[in-house]
Amino acid sequence: MQIATTDHLPGQTVETALGIARGSVVRARFFGRDFIAGLRSLVGGEVNEYTNLLAESREQALERMIHHAKSMGADAVVNVRFTSNTIMEGTAEMLAYGTAVKLK
């Protein structure tokens, strides 16, 4: 499955746009991770616990988007974007979405 943040794939021709492919994951904070992150924020610098959590969430959302695109019969997904939202206190959603396309 080809994935691109652009609206086209070099050397490829889009035959049909199949619709929006999407994948999301909602994660809750974990007290132990929050405690360590809180201590780290007191001294400054990168909060690795949250950096890693977001990276894992992005990968899982991307995998789910690819699965959705395959179920639509897509060969590729173009215009891929990521967004995140707070669902409620202590939880966040990571959403990956793009246009599922059939290539010639």
C-alpha positions in Angstrom: 0.0 0.0 0.0 1.5 3.3 -1.1 0.9 6.2 1.3 1.6 9.9 0.5 1.0 13.3 2.1 0.8 14.8 -1.4 -2.2 14.6 -3.7 -0.4 12.4 -6.2 2.2 9.6 -6.4 5.2 10.2 -8.7 4.9 8.0 -11.8 1.4 6.8 -10.9 -2.0 7.8 -12.3 -5.1 7.8 -10.1 -7.9 5.9 -11.8 -10.6 6.4 -9.1 -11.0 8.1 -5.7 -12.7 5.7 -3.4 -13.4 8.0 -0.5 -11.9 8.8 2.9 -9.9 6.1 4.6 -9.4 6.7 8.3 -8.0 5.0 11.3 -8.0 6.2 14.9 -6.9 5.2 18.4 -7.9 6.7 21.7 -5.4 6.4 24.5 -5.7 7.1 28.2 -2.9 8.4 30.3 -1.4 6.1 32.8 -0.7 7.2 36.4 2.9 5.8 36.5 3.8 7.4 33.2 2.2 10.7 34.3 4.1 10.7 37.5 7.5 10.3 35.7 6.5 12.8 33.1 5.5 15.3 35.8 8.9 14.9 37.5 10.6 15.3 34.1 8.6 18.5 33.4 10.0 20.1 36.6 13.5 20.0 35.3 12.7 20.7 31.7 13.5 19.0 28.4 11.7 16.4 26.3 9.0 14.3 28.0 10.0 11.0 26.5 7.0 9.2 28.0 4.6 11.3 26.0 6.7 11.4 22.9 6.7 7.6 22.8 3.0 7.4 23.5 2.2 9.8 20.6 4.6 7.9 18.3 2.8 4.6 19.1 -0.6 6.2 18.7 0.4 7.6 15.2 1.6 4.2 14.0 -1.5 2.4 15.2 -3.8 5.0 13.6 -1.8 4.7 10.4 -2.1 0.9 10.4 -5.8 1.2 11.0 -6.2 3.7 8.1 -4.3 1.3 5.8 -6.5 -1.6 6.9 -9.6 0.6 6.1 -8.2 1.6 2.7 -7.5 -2.1 1.8 -11.1 -3.0 2.8 -12.2 -0.3 0.3 -10.2 -1.9 -2.5 -7.6 0.9 -2.6 -4.0 0.6 -4.0 -2.9 3.8 -2.2 -3.9 6.6 0.1 -3.0 10.2 -0.8 -3.3 13.5 1.1 -2.6 11.7 4.4 -3.0 13.8 7.5 -2.8 13.3 11.2 -4.8 15.1 13.9 -5.2 14.7 17.6 -8.1 15.7 19.9 -8.8 15.5 23.6 -11.8 13.3 24.1 -12.1 13.8 27.9 -9.7 14.6 30.8 -6.8 12.2 30.5 -7.7 10.7 27.1 -6.7 11.7 23.5 -7.6 10.5 20.0 -5.0 10.2 17.2 -6.7 10.2 13.8 -5.0 9.4 10.5 -7.0 10.0 7.3 -6.6 10.5 3.6 -8.1 9.8 0.2 -8.2 6.1 -0.7 -7.5 5.7 -4.5 -7.3 3.0 -7.1 -4.3 3.3 -9.4 -4.2 2.6 -13.2 
